[in-house]
């Protein structure tokens, strides 16, 4: 009997020890007041980013309205005059903001998330537009009213540029992360310069051609490069240049209205 009682007692002690051990393992850990609580930056920056998206697209839309109003009556095809330097640069900057900001938005937002500071976005955008402003000054210095043959040759050159490795390099840079708005602006100028030459060759003040080029620029900034699309587009641009040389009357807005 004593041996039985001892065995029973040992079993009870082992059971109590196991229960106590199990209780210690499953007991919840308390978090003290000094325990840091992680903060998710995207949740904090979300509302500010949304406001910025709406503001950027709203600015682009407003620039479209201003550009359309300012360009009315200025479209003379290949004979278009640019006016004074100050007035042209202001109008050019308005045009570039209207045409380029929608396509730049994905990179700008990516930049705001990687930096973690939404306040850096206006600086990025302003430096990006500053590059296009410098392009406008260069355009003013080099542009002259010209004939349809010169326009056709420029358009053909623009189409051939779309097939070059340099174009592919700059377009790839437009899709990659960049450190500054200046760098992004230079990449986008290199990517879009061929398309912008089409606008300059046909009529820099044509609202219709401005809209066409803006759509092409937006598509190339958002969509990845694909030979099945890019090569036919380039050949179509070359064909447009040939048509301008052969039969300019078929191209709307190319010659001044009579």
GIZI-V918293 format. One record per backbone hydrogen bond with DSSP energy under -0.5 kcal/mol. CO is the residue of the C=O (numbers start at 1). NH is the residue of the N-H. Records with the same first field share a line. If there is no record, write none. Layout:
# GIZI-V918293
CO=NH ; NH
This chain:
# GIZI-V918293
1=5
2=6
3=7
4=8
5=9
6=10
7=11
8=12
9=13
10=14
11=15
12=16
13=17
14=18
15=19
16=20
17=21
18=22
19=23
20=24
21=25
22=26
23=27
30=32
32=35
36=38
39=41
40=43 ; 44
41=45
42=46
45=49
46=50
47=51
48=52
49=53
50=54
51=55
52=56
53=57
54=58
55=59
56=60
57=61
58=62
59=63
60=64
61=65
62=66
63=67
64=68
65=69
66=70
67=71
68=72
69=72
71=74 ; 75
74=76
76=79
77=80
78=146
84=88
85=89
86=90
87=91
88=92
89=93
90=94
91=95
92=96
93=97
94=98
95=99
96=100 ; 101
97=101
100=104
101=105
102=105
104=108
105=109
106=110
107=111
108=112
109=113
110=114
111=115
112=116
117=120
118=121
119=123
120=124
121=125
122=126
123=127
124=128
125=129
126=130
127=131
128=132
129=133
130=134
131=135
132=136
133=137
134=138
135=139
136=140
137=141
138=142
139=143
147=151
148=152
149=153
150=154
151=155
152=156
153=157
154=158
155=159
156=160
157=161
158=162
160=163
161=164
164=168
165=169
166=170
167=171
168=172
169=173
170=174
171=175
172=175 ; 176
180=184
181=185
182=186
183=187
184=188
185=189
186=190
187=191
188=192
189=193
192=196
193=197
194=198
195=199
196=200
197=201
198=202
199=203
203=206
205=207
206=210
207=211
208=212
209=213
210=214
211=215
212=216
213=217
214=218
215=219
216=220
217=221
218=222
219=223
226=229 ; 230
227=231 ; 232
229=233
230=234
231=235
232=236
233=237
234=238
235=239
236=240
237=241
238=242
239=243
240=244
241=245
242=246
243=247
247=250
248=251
250=252
251=254
254=78
